[in-house]
Amino acid sequence: MSPLERIHEGYVSGRRARKLSDHLAKLLPQNSQVLDVGCGDGSLARLILKKRPDLSIKGIDVLIRSQTQIHVSPFDGETFPFENASFDVVMFVDVLHHTGDPMVLLREAVRVSRGFLVIKDHTADGLLARPTLRFMDRVCNARHGVALPFNYWTRQRWLEAFQAMGLTIIDWESELEIYPWPASVVFGRSLHFATKLDK
């Protein structure tokens, strides 16, 4: 682990998980069956479940870790191994920008969801947004073997994708306060969003 990765683990990672679990727990409907796509080791899902024991969360990922905190099934990165309308909610947390074409997974999410999508990702708007996001991705994900195509969309591109999929925005939050000061000055800004979408 590099010095930067150590700083991220000690200074940012825990706060990020706590803040995201707070935001996501508020977006997920009561008593939902949730599919967490690209869930990693499931630690974020576990934090959400502590706040929302009414939920059921199942994970899928292309890379299965040796130890996970929820049940995680493998998938090929394109097709979800579930029937149509298998879950109440499909959730993506910083996953779609790791794909060559986010629309592929959005279509799959619409197919297997009975009602909602919940997405946390990035917006590549503003001064030096893309280089900043690339740096963040390298520090956070390179050591885990996660694909890094750096496929960041602007807010407008996200909105166009949602419209093309027939999705309606129910909630959109861009002040997630993931990073502590002073890191928030560089890595916070308008680079993050969390949204709840209705089919």
Long-range contacts (C-beta under 8 A, 24 or more apart in sequence): 1-143, 2-139, 4-139, 5-139, 5-143, 8-139, 8-140, 11-180, 11-183, 12-178, 12-179, 12-180, 12-183, 15-178, 15-179, 15-180, 16-178, 16-179, 17-43, 17-44, 17-47, 18-47, 19-176, 19-177, 19-178, 20-44, 20-93, 20-120, 20-176, 20-178, 20-194, 21-47, 21-48, 21-50, 21-51, 22-51, 23-120, 23-173, 23-176, 23-194, 24-48, 24-91, 24-93, 24-118, 24-120, 24-194, 25-51, 25-52, 27-118, 27-171, 27-194, 27-195, 27-196, 28-52, 28-55, 28-89, 28-91, 28-118, 29-88, 29-89, 29-115, 29-116, 30-54, 31-55, 32-56, 32-87, 32-88, 32-89, 32-116, 33-58, 33-86, 33-87, 33-88, 33-89, 34-58, 34-87, 34-88, 34-89, 34-90, 34-91, 34-118, 35-59, 35-60, 35-80, 35-82, 35-86, 35-87, 35-89, 35-90, 35-91, 35-112, 35-113, 36-60, 36-70, 36-91, 36-93, 37-61, 37-80, 37-90, 37-91, 37-92, 37-95, 37-105, 37-109, 38-62, 38-92, 38-93, 38-94, 38-95, 38-98, 39-68, 39-70, 39-72, 39-93, 40-65, 40-144, 41-65, 41-67, 41-68, 41-69, 41-72, 42-68, 42-69, 42-70, 42-71, 42-72, 43-69, 44-93, 45-69, 45-70, 46-70, 57-91, 58-87, 63-144, 63-145, 63-146, 78-104, 78-105, 78-108, 79-108, 80-108, 80-109, 80-111, 80-112, 82-112, 83-112, 84-111, 84-112, 85-111, 85-112, 85-113, 85-114, 86-112, 86-114, 87-112, 87-113, 87-114, 88-113, 88-114, 88-115, 88-116, 89-113, 89-115, 89-116, 89-117, 89-118, 90-116, 90-117, 90-118, 91-117, 91-118, 91-119, 92-117, 92-118, 92-119, 92-120, 92-121, 93-119, 93-120, 94-120, 94-121, 94-122, 95-121, 96-121, 96-151, 97-121, 97-122, 97-133, 97-137, 97-149, 97-150, 97-151, 97-152, 97-153, 98-141, 98-146, 98-147, 98-148, 98-149, 98-151, 99-147, 99-149, 99-151, 100-149, 100-151, 101-151, 102-151, 102-153, 102-161, 103-161, 103-164, 103-165, 106-161, 106-165, 107-165, 110-165, 110-166, 110-167, 110-199, 113-199, 115-198, 115-199, 116-170, 116-196, 116-197, 116-198, 116-199, 117-167, 117-196, 117-197, 117-199, 118-194, 118-195, 118-196, 118-197, 119-193, 119-194, 119-195, 119-197, 120-176, 120-192, 120-193, 120-194, 120-195, 121-153, 121-158, 121-192, 121-193, 122-152, 122-153, 122-191, 122-192, 122-193, 123-152, 123-153, 123-154, 123-155, 123-158, 123-174, 123-190, 123-191, 123-192, 123-193, 124-152, 124-153, 124-154, 124-191, 125-154, 125-155, 125-190, 126-189, 126-190, 126-191, 129-189, 129-190, 129-191, 132-186, 132-187, 132-189, 132-191, 133-191, 136-187, 155-193, 158-193, 162-197, 166-199, 167-197, 167-198, 167-199, 168-197, 168-198, 168-199, 169-195, 169-196, 169-197, 170-195, 170-196, 170-197, 170-198, 171-195, 171-196
